[in-house]
Amino acid sequence: MSGLSTNPGGPILGRWEKPFEMLLGSATALILACIMLITCVDVAGRYVFNEPVPGALEVTEFMMGALIFASLPMVTLRNQQVTIDLFEHLIPKSVKYALHVLIQLAGSLCLAVIAWRLWVKAGQMVGQGDTTAVLQLKVWPLVYFMSVLAAVTALILLAMIRQQSTTGGSGEV
């Protein structure tokens, strides 16, 4: 797989990076395949048999949340975040490393806050017994899952800063 570990300073998680990426990559591929399958079955059922899949929208929403948050750590490890380098050539090389560290710190802080708030919200959902409208699925396991993966992504961003400081700031901006 050519998409694994594109960090110039080497693996951030050491020997655990490739298995972690493989696990998340497999999970995201499976989730995406399930979304496509349920959408195709729902559309076929709706237009061919006049019988949509009950709760297809709820299941798709659940899987989209899981897909997005399962992808975050993998995209971060691969350093494949969306970036805009329109003005990068105007930034002095001496400032690029500090700016990169600042951006990663800000990203890590934002993800940590998201993880914290999701954790709090999941706890509230457990207490209130929140479920989906049609299938009565409990929502809190997904929200805890999203919280944990947001926290993992925040830690990966901090580890990337640490790695770049030990390799002399050789990472991409």
N, C-alpha and C positions, 0 to 999 in steps of 0.2 A: 504494500500500500504506500503510494508515494505521498499521501497527504499527512502522514504522521510526523510529529515533532519537527516543525520547521523553524525552531528557535535557533538563532545563530550561536548561542552560547551553550548549546547542548540541552539535554532533557532537564526540565525544571523539577520534576517529581522523582528523578533518579530512575531506578529500575521499575518503579510503579507506573511510570508515565504511559508506556505502550499498552499495558493491560487496561489501564484506566481509559485511555482513548478508544481501545477496542470495545470495551464494555459500553461506553457512552455512544460510540458510533453504531454499534449493533442495536442498542436500545432505540436510538433515534431513527435508524432505518426501519426497524420493526414498527415503531409508532407511525411513521409516515406511510408505510405499506398498509397498515390497518386503517388509517384515515382514508386512503385512496379506495380501499376495498369497501368500507362502509358507505362512502359517498357513491361509488358506482352501484352498489346493491340498492341503496336508497333511491337513487335517480331511476334505475331500471324498475324498481318496484312501484315508484310513484307514477311513471309514465306508461309502462307496459301493463302492469297488473292493477293500477289504481290503488295500490296498497303500499304506502311508504313504511320504512323501518321505524317502529316506535322508539322514540328517544334517540334517534340518530344524531340530532343536533347536539344533545347533551353529551353524548359519548365523544363526538367530534370536538366539542369545546374542551372537554377533559383532556383529550389526547393532544390538542394544540398547546394547552398550558404545559403539559409534560414535555412535549417536543421542544418548545422554546427554552425552557429552563434546563433540559438535559443537554441542549446544544451549547449553552453559554460556556461551561467549563472547557468543552472541547474546542470551540472557536478561540477561546482565550489562550489555551495551551498552544495552539497552532499559530497564534499571533495573526489571526485572519479577521480581526475586527474591521468594520467599515472605517476607513480613514479618508480624510480630505487633505490632499497635499498640494493644494493650489498655491499656497504661499510658502511652502517648505524651503524653496530655493532662496527666499529672502531672509530666512532665519540663520544667524551665524552658527557655525558648527559648535562653538563653545556653549551656546545657549540650548541647543537641541536636546542634549542629555538631560539637563535640568527641567526643561519643558516636558520631556517624555516622562520623567519621574513624577512631576506634578500631575500630569494627566492620569497616570496610572494610580496615583494616590487618590485623586478625586473619584476615579471609577471604582476603586476598591471601597472607598467610603460610601458612595452611593449604593453599591451592591450590599454592603453591610447593613445599611439602613433598611433597604428593601427586605433583606433576609430577616432582620429583627421584626419589622412590621408584619411580614407574612407569618412569622412564628406566633406573634401575639394574636393575629387574626385567626389562625388555625385553632389556637386555644379557645378563643371565643366561640368558634364554630362547633367545637367539641361540646362546650357547655350548653350551647343553644340547640344542639342536635340538628344543625343545618343539613338539608338534603336538597337534591335537585327536584324540580317540579314533576317531571313525568316518571322517571325510573326510580326515584327516591334513593339515589346514590349519595353516600356520605361524601361531603366535599373536603373535610379536613385532611384526609391522607394526602390528597393532591397538593394542598396548600403547604403542609409540612415538607413534602418532597420538593416543592418549588423553593421553600425557604432554605433548606439544606444545600441545594445546588447553587443558589445565589451566594450563600456564605462560602462555599467551596470556590466559586469563581473569584470572590473578593480575596480569598487567601492566595489563589493562584496569581492574581495581579501583584500582590505583595511579594510573593516568591520571585516573580519576574524582575521586580526592582532589585531584590537582593542578588539575584543571579547576575544582572547587568552591572551591579556595583563591583562584583568580584571579577568580572571579565573585562572591566575597564570601560563600561558603557558602550560595548560593541553592538548592542541590539538595535533593531530598526526603530525609526521614529514614526 
